[in-house]
Amino acid sequence: MLPPGGDLRGHHRPKYLAKDRVPVWRYTLQLRRSIIVKSHSPVTKDEISDRHIEASRRFFELLPRGKELDLVILKAHLLIEEQLNFLLAERLKNPSVLDEIELGSFHRICLAQSFFPPDHQPWLWKGLKKLNKLRNHIAHNLEPKGVQDRIDDLISGYPPGALSNRFPERQARFKYMLWLMHNAISELLYTPRAPVVVFSAKDD
């Protein structure tokens, strides 16, 4: 488990673990490696690349550390969308076409989801769509209502008890859920065995 005062237990987040000056984000990646081994993820702990670690470091450095929930939501959405765009650029033959049609976040999520089998991490795609709705709700309302209910709904999409057992506080669970989604997209992008559906031209 994460150390007291660590990355996702509030806004008092140290840059290093005091014991051996290990960066907190790298410690968290080590935690994620242990989670991967125990999960059904196709990724093994030995397949986490330097790019994947860099993506995680960037997430923890740029995600707001205070309790400005609106800012956390907006910044997390941007960080996750960044990884999603990298995934599209990696898998598409001509991704620049998407810029011409100004494809929105929801449609980009659906497009990325279409690359993978129907049963591939359903919690992830549902969570991304819920986060996108939450972001829009925050961005387009001066006094958005029902934010906590939407957050609870987002958190509930992960396996029951997985977050509440680790993080008793709602905001800590929410930040961890945000990182799980960011990390899951990074896995699909930066690991060699992420499953993908291959499309081929049909003969006339």
KENU-347985 format. One line per 3 residues: number of its first residue (from 1); for each residue x, z, y of N, C-alpha, C, CB. Coordinates in nm, 3 decimals. Glycine has a CB too. Example, Ala and Ser with C-alpha at 12.3 -4.5 7.8 and 13.67 -1.06 7.14 Angstrom:
REM KENU-347985
1) 1.319:0.780:-0.569:1.230:0.780:-0.450:1.320:0.780:-0.330:1.131:0.905:-0.447 | 1.285:0.708:-0.225:1.367:0.714:-0.106:1.290:0.787:0.003:1.408:0.572:-0.060
***
This chain:
REM KENU-347985
1) 0.084:0.000:-0.119:0.000:0.000:0.000:0.087:0.000:0.124:-0.095:0.121:0.001 | 0.029:-0.038:0.237:0.105:-0.042:0.361:0.138:0.099:0.408:0.028:-0.118:0.469 | 0.250:0.117:0.475:0.288:0.249:0.524:0.198:0.295:0.637:0.433:0.249:0.570
4) 0.184:0.427:0.660:0.105:0.476:0.772:0.154:0.416:0.903:0.110:0.630:0.779 | 0.059:0.372:0.986:0.097:0.310:1.112:0.148:0.169:1.097:0.201:0.392:1.179 | 0.129:0.109:0.977:0.181:-0.024:0.952:0.096:-0.132:1.014:0.193:-0.047:0.805
7) 0.119:-0.255:0.968:0.066:-0.372:1.035:-0.083:-0.369:1.063:0.097:-0.490:0.955 | -0.163:-0.324:0.969:-0.305:-0.345:0.980:-0.383:-0.216:0.989:-0.353:-0.425:0.863 | -0.319:-0.107:1.024:-0.391:0.020:1.034:-0.418:0.059:1.179:-0.313:0.129:0.965
10) -0.406:-0.032:1.271:-0.434:0.000:1.410:-0.337:-0.068:1.503:-0.429:0.150:1.432 | -0.336:-0.025:1.629:-0.254:-0.096:1.726:-0.114:-0.038:1.740:-0.321:-0.094:1.859 | -0.085:0.076:1.675:0.052:0.130:1.680:0.131:0.069:1.566:0.052:0.288:1.670
13) 0.177:-0.052:1.588:0.240:-0.128:1.480:0.389:-0.140:1.505:0.176:-0.268:1.468 | 0.472:-0.082:1.418:0.617:-0.091:1.438:0.669:-0.230:1.403:0.688:0.014:1.353 | 0.777:-0.266:1.467:0.838:-0.395:1.436:0.917:-0.387:1.306:0.929:-0.440:1.550
16) 0.974:-0.269:1.277:1.052:-0.252:1.156:1.005:-0.127:1.083:1.202:-0.243:1.188 | 1.025:-0.126:0.952:1.008:-0.004:0.875:1.133:0.080:0.897:0.984:-0.034:0.722 | 1.114:0.206:0.932:1.226:0.290:0.975:1.332:0.308:0.866:1.175:0.425:1.018
19) 1.289:0.310:0.743:1.382:0.344:0.634:1.500:0.250:0.624:1.308:0.345:0.503 | 1.473:0.120:0.621:1.583:0.026:0.599:1.579:-0.093:0.695:1.579:-0.024:0.456 | 1.505:-0.079:0.807:1.499:-0.183:0.909:1.447:-0.315:0.853:1.635:-0.203:0.970
22) 1.358:-0.308:0.754:1.295:-0.430:0.703:1.179:-0.465:0.795:1.246:-0.411:0.555 | 1.172:-0.589:0.846:1.059:-0.626:0.932:0.926:-0.602:0.861:1.069:-0.772:0.975 | 0.827:-0.553:0.936:0.698:-0.523:0.876:0.635:-0.646:0.814:0.604:-0.464:0.980
25) 0.649:-0.763:0.881:0.586:-0.882:0.826:0.648:-0.921:0.691:0.598:-0.997:0.924 | 0.779:-0.896:0.675:0.841:-0.929:0.546:0.796:-0.829:0.440:0.995:-0.930:0.558 | 0.780:-0.703:0.480:0.729:-0.603:0.387:0.590:-0.644:0.338:0.725:-0.463:0.453
28) 0.509:-0.696:0.432:0.373:-0.735:0.396:0.374:-0.854:0.302:0.292:-0.768:0.522 | 0.470:-0.947:0.322:0.484:-1.058:0.228:0.520:-1.008:0.089:0.588:-1.157:0.277 | 0.604:-0.903:0.084:0.638:-0.844:-0.046:0.514:-0.785:-0.111:0.746:-0.736:-0.031
31) 0.429:-0.723:-0.029:0.303:-0.672:-0.080:0.218:-0.787:-0.132:0.227:-0.594:0.029 | 0.214:-0.897:-0.056:0.134:-1.012:-0.097:0.185:-1.070:-0.228:0.134:-1.119:0.012 | 0.316:-1.067:-0.247:0.371:-1.118:-0.373:0.318:-1.039:-0.492:0.524:-1.112:-0.371
34) 0.307:-0.908:-0.476:0.255:-0.825:-0.585:0.108:-0.853:-0.607:0.277:-0.677:-0.555 | 0.034:-0.883:-0.498:-0.108:-0.916:-0.511:-0.125:-1.048:-0.584:-0.175:-0.922:-0.373 | -0.039:-1.146:-0.552:-0.047:-1.278:-0.614:-0.033:-1.267:-0.765:0.060:-1.371:-0.558
37) 0.061:-1.187:-0.810:0.088:-1.174:-0.952:-0.034:-1.119:-1.025:0.209:-1.084:-0.976 | -0.111:-1.030:-0.957:-0.226:-0.967:-1.020:-0.354:-1.046:-1.001:-0.244:-0.828:-0.965 | -0.350:-1.153:-0.925:-0.471:-1.229:-0.895:-0.475:-1.356:-0.977:-0.478:-1.261:-0.746
40) -0.577:-1.439:-0.947:-0.591:-1.567:-1.016:-0.532:-1.681:-0.934:-0.738:-1.595:-1.046 | -0.453:-1.647:-0.832:-0.393:-1.750:-0.749:-0.296:-1.834:-0.832:-0.321:-1.688:-0.629 | -0.292:-1.968:-0.808:-0.197:-2.053:-0.880:-0.054:-2.031:-0.834:-0.234:-2.197:-0.863
43) -0.034:-1.954:-0.729:0.099:-1.934:-0.671:0.165:-1.812:-0.734:0.090:-1.917:-0.519 | 0.293:-1.824:-0.765:0.368:-1.712:-0.817:0.456:-1.655:-0.707:0.453:-1.753:-0.940 | 0.506:-1.534:-0.730:0.587:-1.469:-0.626:0.715:-1.545:-0.597:0.620:-1.326:-0.668
46) 0.763:-1.624:-0.692:0.887:-1.698:-0.671:0.864:-1.829:-0.596:0.952:-1.727:-0.804 | 0.737:-1.865:-0.571:0.708:-1.992:-0.506:0.679:-1.978:-0.356:0.590:-2.058:-0.574 | 0.687:-1.856:-0.304:0.664:-1.837:-0.162:0.784:-1.888:-0.085:0.635:-1.688:-0.129
49) 0.763:-1.990:-0.006:0.874:-2.056:0.063:0.906:-1.988:0.194:0.842:-2.204:0.087 | 1.018:-2.030:0.254:1.056:-1.978:0.385:0.951:-2.017:0.491:1.195:-2.031:0.426 | 0.892:-2.134:0.477:0.788:-2.178:0.571:0.665:-2.089:0.562:0.750:-2.324:0.545
52) 0.635:-2.046:0.440:0.522:-1.956:0.420:0.551:-1.821:0.485:0.493:-1.938:0.268 | 0.670:-1.770:0.467:0.709:-1.644:0.530:0.708:-1.657:0.682:0.849:-1.600:0.481 | 0.754:-1.769:0.733:0.753:-1.792:0.877:0.610:-1.795:0.931:0.825:-1.923:0.911
55) 0.519:-1.855:0.857:0.379:-1.859:0.900:0.321:-1.718:0.907:0.295:-1.946:0.804 | 0.356:-1.635:0.812:0.308:-1.497:0.813:0.369:-1.420:0.929:0.341:-1.427:0.680 | 0.498:-1.440:0.955:0.564:-1.373:1.067:0.498:-1.412:1.199:0.714:-1.408:1.070
58) 0.467:-1.539:1.213:0.404:-1.588:1.335:0.266:-1.525:1.354:0.392:-1.741:1.332 | 0.193:-1.511:1.244:0.060:-1.450:1.251:0.068:-1.307:1.303:-0.008:-1.452:1.113 | 0.158:-1.227:1.247:0.167:-1.087:1.286:0.224:-1.069:1.426:0.252:-1.010:1.186
61) 0.310:-1.160:1.468:0.367:-1.149:1.601:0.266:-1.186:1.710:0.489:-1.238:1.612 | 0.179:-1.283:1.683:0.089:-1.334:1.785:-0.049:-1.270:1.782:0.075:-1.481:1.770 | -0.088:-1.209:1.671:-0.218:-1.144:1.666:-0.214:-1.021:1.756:-0.256:-1.104:1.520
64) -0.312:-1.007:1.848:-0.312:-0.892:1.940:-0.307:-0.760:1.866:-0.435:-0.897:2.029 | -0.233:-0.664:1.921:-0.212:-0.536:1.855:-0.312:-0.429:1.898:-0.073:-0.489:1.880 | -0.381:-0.451:2.008:-0.474:-0.350:2.057:-0.610:-0.362:1.992:-0.487:-0.360:2.205
67) -0.708:-0.303:2.057:-0.842:-0.301:2.002:-0.936:-0.392:2.081:-0.896:-0.159:2.001 | -0.878:-0.493:2.148:-0.959:-0.594:2.215:-1.012:-0.689:2.109:-0.876:-0.672:2.324 | -1.129:-0.657:2.054:-1.181:-0.728:1.938:-1.205:-0.876:1.967:-1.308:-0.664:1.891
70) -1.257:-0.905:2.086:-1.282:-1.045:2.120:-1.153:-1.126:2.117:-1.348:-1.055:2.259 | -1.047:-1.068:2.172:-0.919:-1.138:2.176:-0.861:-1.154:2.035:-0.820:-1.062:2.265 | -0.878:-1.053:1.951:-0.832:-1.062:1.812:-0.900:-1.178:1.742:-0.860:-0.929:1.736
73) -1.031:-1.190:1.761:-1.108:-1.296:1.696:-1.064:-1.433:1.745:-1.259:-1.277:1.721 | -1.051:-1.449:1.875:-1.014:-1.578:1.931:-0.872:-1.619:1.889:-1.023:-1.574:2.083 | -0.779:-1.524:1.893:-0.640:-1.556:1.858:-0.627:-1.582:1.707:-0.545:-1.442:1.901
76) -0.694:-1.503:1.625:-0.688:-1.524:1.480:-0.746:-1.659:1.443:-0.764:-1.412:1.406 | -0.854:-1.697:1.509:-0.915:-1.828:1.483:-0.816:-1.940:1.515:-1.044:-1.845:1.566 | -0.744:-1.927:1.626:-0.645:-2.028:1.663:-0.531:-2.035:1.562:-0.589:-1.999:1.802
79) -0.484:-1.918:1.517:-0.373:-1.914:1.422:-0.413:-1.973:1.287:-0.325:-1.769:1.403 | -0.534:-1.943:1.243:-0.582:-1.998:1.116:-0.608:-2.148:1.130:-0.711:-1.925:1.070 | -0.665:-2.188:1.243:-0.690:-2.330:1.267:-0.559:-2.408:1.272:-0.769:-2.349:1.399
82) -0.455:-2.347:1.323:-0.324:-2.412:1.326:-0.278:-2.445:1.185:-0.220:-2.321:1.395 | -0.289:-2.350:1.093:-0.251:-2.374:0.954:-0.342:-2.478:0.889:-0.256:-2.244:0.874 | -0.469:-2.474:0.924:-0.564:-2.572:0.870:-0.527:-2.712:0.915:-0.707:-2.538:0.914
85) -0.489:-2.727:1.041:-0.448:-2.858:1.092:-0.320:-2.906:1.025:-0.429:-2.853:1.243 | -0.228:-2.813:0.999:-0.107:-2.850:0.926:-0.142:-2.900:0.786:-0.010:-2.729:0.917 | -0.239:-2.835:0.723:-0.282:-2.876:0.589:-0.341:-3.017:0.592:-0.386:-2.776:0.532
88) -0.425:-3.045:0.691:-0.483:-3.178:0.702:-0.375:-3.283:0.727:-0.588:-3.181:0.814 | -0.281:-3.251:0.814:-0.173:-3.344:0.844:-0.087:-3.372:0.721:-0.085:-3.290:0.957 | -0.074:-3.271:0.636:0.007:-3.285:0.514:-0.062:-3.371:0.409:0.038:-3.147:0.455
91) -0.193:-3.359:0.400:-0.266:-3.423:0.290:-0.324:-3.560:0.326:-0.377:-3.334:0.244 | -0.347:-3.586:0.454:-0.408:-3.713:0.494:-0.301:-3.818:0.519:-0.495:-3.693:0.620 | -0.335:-3.941:0.493:-0.242:-4.052:0.515:-0.224:-4.081:0.664:-0.291:-4.178:0.443
94) -0.331:-4.067:0.741:-0.325:-4.098:0.884:-0.406:-3.993:0.961:-0.380:-4.241:0.911 | -0.356:-3.870:0.971:-0.432:-3.761:1.032:-0.459:-3.779:1.181:-0.360:-3.632:1.011 | -0.383:-3.864:1.250:-0.403:-3.882:1.394:-0.541:-3.940:1.426:-0.295:-3.972:1.450
97) -0.604:-4.004:1.328:-0.737:-4.058:1.349:-0.836:-3.947:1.385:-0.785:-4.134:1.224 | -0.814:-3.827:1.332:-0.904:-3.714:1.360:-0.906:-3.682:1.508:-0.861:-3.591:1.280 | -0.795:-3.703:1.577:-0.790:-3.675:1.720:-0.878:-3.772:1.799:-0.646:-3.683:1.771
100) -0.892:-3.892:1.747:-0.973:-3.992:1.816:-1.121:-3.959:1.811:-0.949:-4.130:1.756 | -1.164:-3.892:1.704:-1.307:-3.860:1.691:-1.336:-3.716:1.731:-1.354:-3.885:1.548 | -1.235:-3.643:1.776:-1.252:-3.506:1.822:-1.328:-3.422:1.719:-1.324:-3.504:1.957
103) -1.277:-3.420:1.599:-1.340:-3.346:1.491:-1.334:-3.196:1.520:-1.271:-3.377:1.356 | -1.449:-3.128:1.514:-1.455:-2.987:1.543:-1.401:-2.900:1.430:-1.595:-2.947:1.573 | -1.388:-2.772:1.457:-1.331:-2.680:1.358:-1.412:-2.677:1.229:-1.322:-2.539:1.416
106) -1.544:-2.671:1.241:-1.627:-2.666:1.121:-1.605:-2.788:1.033:-1.775:-2.655:1.160 | -1.600:-2.905:1.094:-1.582:-3.028:1.016:-1.441:-3.035:0.957:-1.609:-3.150:1.103 | -1.343:-2.980:1.026:-1.207:-2.976:0.972:-1.200:-2.884:0.849:-1.106:-2.929:1.079
109) -1.272:-2.773:0.856:-1.278:-2.683:0.741:-1.340:-2.754:0.621:-1.360:-2.556:0.776 | -1.452:-2.823:0.645:-1.519:-2.896:0.537:-1.429:-3.005:0.480:-1.651:-2.957:0.587 | -1.356:-3.075:0.567:-1.266:-3.180:0.521:-1.155:-3.121:0.435:-1.206:-3.257:0.640
112) -1.096:-3.011:0.479:-0.991:-2.947:0.399:-1.047:-2.897:0.266:-0.928:-2.830:0.477 | -1.166:-2.843:0.267:-1.228:-2.794:0.144:-1.249:-2.907:0.044:-1.361:-2.725:0.175 | -1.277:-3.027:0.095:-1.304:-3.140:0.006:-1.182:-3.184:-0.074:-1.354:-3.257:0.087
115) -1.062:-3.137:-0.035:-0.940:-3.173:-0.108:-0.930:-3.100:-0.242:-0.818:-3.142:-0.023 | -1.008:-2.994:-0.258:-0.989:-2.904:-0.371:-1.113:-2.899:-0.460:-0.955:-2.764:-0.322 | -1.097:-2.854:-0.584:-1.210:-2.845:-0.676:-1.320:-2.754:-0.621:-1.164:-2.793:-0.813
118) -1.446:-2.774:-0.661:-1.557:-2.696:-0.608:-1.544:-2.545:-0.627:-1.683:-2.741:-0.673 | -1.475:-2.504:-0.733:-1.464:-2.361:-0.761:-1.334:-2.299:-0.707:-1.473:-2.337:-0.911 | -1.266:-2.371:-0.620:-1.138:-2.322:-0.570:-1.158:-2.225:-0.454:-1.049:-2.440:-0.525
121) -1.131:-2.098:-0.477:-1.137:-1.993:-0.376:-1.261:-2.004:-0.286:-1.012:-1.996:-0.291 | -1.380:-1.993:-0.342:-1.501:-2.006:-0.259:-1.508:-1.904:-0.147:-1.624:-1.993:-0.345 | -1.449:-1.784:-0.167:-1.450:-1.682:-0.062:-1.378:-1.731:0.063:-1.384:-1.553:-0.113
124) -1.273:-1.812:0.044:-1.193:-1.859:0.156:-1.274:-1.953:0.245:-1.068:-1.930:0.105 | -1.336:-2.053:0.187:-1.407:-2.153:0.266:-1.530:-2.092:0.333:-1.448:-2.272:0.179 | -1.599:-2.003:0.262:-1.712:-1.933:0.323:-1.664:-1.846:0.440:-1.787:-1.847:0.219
127) -1.551:-1.779:0.419:-1.497:-1.692:0.523:-1.454:-1.770:0.645:-1.380:-1.614:0.469 | -1.391:-1.886:0.625:-1.348:-1.969:0.738:-1.467:-2.016:0.821:-1.268:-2.089:0.687 | -1.574:-2.053:0.752:-1.694:-2.100:0.824:-1.760:-1.985:0.900:-1.794:-2.163:0.725
130) -1.761:-1.866:0.841:-1.818:-1.750:0.910:-1.733:-1.712:1.031:-1.831:-1.630:0.813 | -1.601:-1.718:1.016:-1.512:-1.688:1.128:-1.532:-1.788:1.240:-1.367:-1.688:1.083 | -1.551:-1.915:1.204:-1.572:-2.017:1.306:-1.701:-1.990:1.385:-1.577:-2.157:1.242
133) -1.807:-1.949:1.315:-1.932:-1.915:1.381:-1.914:-1.793:1.471:-2.043:-1.889:1.278 | -1.837:-1.696:1.422:-1.811:-1.575:1.500:-1.732:-1.609:1.625:-1.734:-1.472:1.416 | -1.634:-1.693:1.611:-1.553:-1.736:1.727:-1.641:-1.805:1.831:-1.439:-1.830:1.682
136) -1.728:-1.895:1.786:-1.816:-1.966:1.879:-1.912:-1.869:1.947:-1.894:-2.074:1.805 | -1.960:-1.772:1.872:-2.051:-1.672:1.927:-1.982:-1.592:2.038:-2.101:-1.577:1.816 | -1.855:-1.558:2.016:-1.778:-1.484:2.116:-1.746:-1.571:2.237:-1.647:-1.430:2.054
139) -1.707:-1.695:2.211:-1.659:-1.784:2.318:-1.770:-1.830:2.411:-1.591:-1.904:2.258 | -1.892:-1.836:2.362:-2.000:-1.895:2.442:-2.104:-1.793:2.490:-2.069:-2.001:2.362 | -2.073:-1.665:2.478:-2.163:-1.562:2.527:-2.085:-1.457:2.605:-2.239:-1.496:2.409
142) -2.132:-1.426:2.726:-2.065:-1.324:2.807:-2.078:-1.186:2.744:-2.122:-1.322:2.948 | -2.192:-1.156:2.683:-2.214:-1.028:2.618:-2.271:-1.055:2.477:-2.312:-0.936:2.702 | -2.186:-1.099:2.388:-2.233:-1.135:2.253:-2.291:-1.016:2.178:-2.119:-1.195:2.172
145) -2.401:-1.039:2.110:-2.467:-0.935:2.033:-2.440:-0.954:1.884:-2.619:-0.935:2.061 | -2.447:-0.843:1.811:-2.437:-0.850:1.666:-2.299:-0.883:1.613:-2.531:-0.949:1.616 | -2.195:-0.860:1.693:-2.058:-0.894:1.651:-2.017:-0.812:1.529:-1.958:-0.872:1.766
148) -2.045:-0.682:1.532:-2.005:-0.597:1.420:-2.076:-0.638:1.291:-2.035:-0.449:1.451 | -2.202:-0.677:1.301:-2.275:-0.723:1.183:-2.212:-0.850:1.127:-2.423:-0.747:1.217 | -2.171:-0.937:1.214:-2.106:-1.061:1.169:-1.971:-1.032:1.104:-2.087:-1.158:1.288
151) -1.900:-0.936:1.159:-1.772:-0.896:1.100:-1.793:-0.837:0.961:-1.700:-0.794:1.191 | -1.893:-0.750:0.948:-1.923:-0.690:0.817:-1.959:-0.798:0.716:-2.037:-0.589:0.830 | -2.034:-0.898:0.761:-2.072:-1.008:0.673:-1.950:-1.088:0.629:-2.174:-1.100:0.743
154) -1.857:-1.107:0.722:-1.733:-1.179:0.690:-1.651:-1.101:0.588:-1.650:-1.204:0.817 | -1.635:-0.973:0.611:-1.558:-0.888:0.520:-1.620:-0.883:0.382:-1.545:-0.748:0.577 | -1.753:-0.884:0.376:-1.822:-0.870:0.248:-1.800:-0.989:0.155:-1.970:-0.852:0.271
157) -1.747:-1.100:0.212:-1.723:-1.218:0.131:-1.606:-1.205:0.036:-1.701:-1.335:0.219 | -1.520:-1.105:0.059:-1.407:-1.082:-0.032:-1.457:-0.999:-0.149:-1.289:-1.011:0.042 | -1.389:-1.001:-0.265:-1.435:-0.924:-0.380:-1.473:-0.781:-0.344:-1.328:-0.922:-0.486
160) -1.589:-0.733:-0.389:-1.640:-0.600:-0.351:-1.538:-0.489:-0.374:-1.767:-0.569:-0.428 | -1.520:-0.407:-0.273:-1.433:-0.291:-0.286:-1.286:-0.319:-0.262:-1.448:-0.234:-0.419 | -1.247:-0.447:-0.262:-1.105:-0.481:-0.250:-1.048:-0.438:-0.115:-1.085:-0.631:-0.270
163) -1.129:-0.447:-0.010:-1.081:-0.411:0.122:-1.114:-0.267:0.159:-1.139:-0.504:0.225 | -1.234:-0.220:0.123:-1.273:-0.084:0.159:-1.187:0.020:0.088:-1.420:-0.061:0.125 | -1.142:-0.009:-0.032:-1.057:0.084:-0.104:-0.919:0.095:-0.040:-1.043:0.041:-0.250
166) -0.872:-0.013:0.021:-0.738:-0.014:0.079:-0.740:0.032:0.226:-0.678:-0.154:0.069 | -0.846:-0.007:0.298:-0.855:0.024:0.441:-0.991:0.085:0.473:-0.831:-0.102:0.526 | -0.997:0.215:0.497:-1.125:0.280:0.525:-1.186:0.239:0.659:-1.108:0.429:0.522
169) -1.104:0.199:0.757:-1.156:0.164:0.888:-1.195:0.016:0.893:-1.054:0.195:0.995 | -1.308:-0.010:0.960:-1.362:-0.146:0.966:-1.264:-0.243:1.031:-1.493:-0.146:1.043 | -1.203:-0.204:1.143:-1.115:-0.297:1.213:-0.992:-0.330:1.129:-1.072:-0.239:1.347
172) -0.942:-0.233:1.055:-0.828:-0.259:0.966:-0.868:-0.355:0.855:-0.775:-0.128:0.906 | -0.988:-0.336:0.800:-1.037:-0.428:0.697:-1.053:-0.569:0.753:-1.171:-0.379:0.639 | -1.103:-0.576:0.876:-1.125:-0.706:0.938:-0.993:-0.779:0.961:-1.200:-0.689:1.071
175) -0.893:-0.709:1.014:-0.763:-0.772:1.038:-0.698:-0.816:0.907:-0.670:-0.676:1.113 | -0.717:-0.735:0.804:-0.660:-0.772:0.674:-0.730:-0.896:0.619:-0.672:-0.655:0.574 | -0.861:-0.904:0.638:-0.936:-1.021:0.594:-0.889:-1.145:0.669:-1.087:-1.001:0.615
178) -0.863:-1.132:0.797:-0.812:-1.244:0.876:-0.679:-1.292:0.821:-0.798:-1.205:1.023 | -0.592:-1.196:0.789:-0.462:-1.234:0.734:-0.476:-1.298:0.596:-0.370:-1.113:0.726 | -0.568:-1.247:0.514:-0.589:-1.305:0.381:-0.628:-1.453:0.392:-0.696:-1.227:0.305
181) -0.714:-1.484:0.488:-0.755:-1.623:0.505:-0.638:-1.708:0.557:-0.874:-1.633:0.602 | -0.566:-1.654:0.654:-0.448:-1.725:0.706:-0.347:-1.748:0.596:-0.384:-1.646:0.821 | -0.324:-1.646:0.516:-0.225:-1.654:0.409:-0.269:-1.752:0.300:-0.201:-1.517:0.349
184) -0.399:-1.754:0.271:-0.450:-1.844:0.167:-0.433:-1.990:0.208:-0.598:-1.815:0.140 | -0.458:-2.021:0.335:-0.436:-2.158:0.383:-0.287:-2.191:0.379:-0.491:-2.176:0.526 | -0.203:-2.095:0.415:-0.058:-2.117:0.410:-0.012:-2.145:0.268:0.016:-1.996:0.466
187) -0.071:-2.077:0.172:-0.036:-2.101:0.031:-0.066:-2.244:-0.009:-0.113:-2.004:-0.062 | -0.181:-2.294:0.035:-0.218:-2.431:0.000:-0.123:-2.531:0.062:-0.361:-2.459:0.045 | -0.067:-2.496:0.174:0.021:-2.587:0.248:0.166:-2.580:0.204:0.013:-2.558:0.396
190) 0.216:-2.459:0.179:0.360:-2.439:0.164:0.406:-2.410:0.021:0.402:-2.329:0.251 | 0.316:-2.417:-0.077:0.357:-2.390:-0.213:0.339:-2.515:-0.298:0.276:-2.272:-0.272 | 0.426:-2.533:-0.397:0.428:-2.659:-0.471:0.315:-2.678:-0.571:0.555:-2.671:-0.543
193) 0.247:-2.569:-0.610:0.148:-2.585:-0.716:0.005:-2.563:-0.669:0.178:-2.490:-0.828 | -0.019:-2.570:-0.539:-0.156:-2.559:-0.490:-0.237:-2.677:-0.543:-0.159:-2.554:-0.335 | -0.349:-2.651:-0.611:-0.426:-2.760:-0.671:-0.488:-2.849:-0.564:-0.536:-2.704:-0.762
196) -0.501:-2.976:-0.597:-0.560:-3.069:-0.500:-0.633:-3.178:-0.577:-0.450:-3.130:-0.406 | -0.742:-3.225:-0.522:-0.815:-3.337:-0.579:-0.754:-3.465:-0.526:-0.967:-3.328:-0.547 | -0.719:-3.556:-0.614:-0.656:-3.682:-0.575:-0.762:-3.791:-0.575:-0.539:-3.719:-0.670
199) -0.777:-3.862:-0.463:-0.873:-3.970:-0.453:-0.802:-4.102:-0.475:-0.943:-3.968:-0.317 | -0.865:-4.191:-0.547:-0.808:-4.323:-0.571:-0.912:-4.431:-0.539:-0.757:-4.336:-0.718 | -0.862:-4.549:-0.501:-0.953:-4.658:-0.466:-1.026:-4.708:-0.591:-0.876:-4.774:-0.400
202) -1.151:-4.743:-0.572:-1.233:-4.792:-0.684:-1.229:-4.944:-0.686:-1.379:-4.742:-0.673 | -1.206:-4.999:-0.804:-1.204:-5.147:-0.817:-1.342:-5.205:-0.790:-1.156:-5.189:-0.957 | -1.345:-5.317:-0.721:-1.473:-5.386:-0.694:-1.519:-5.460:-0.819:-1.460:-5.487:-0.574
***
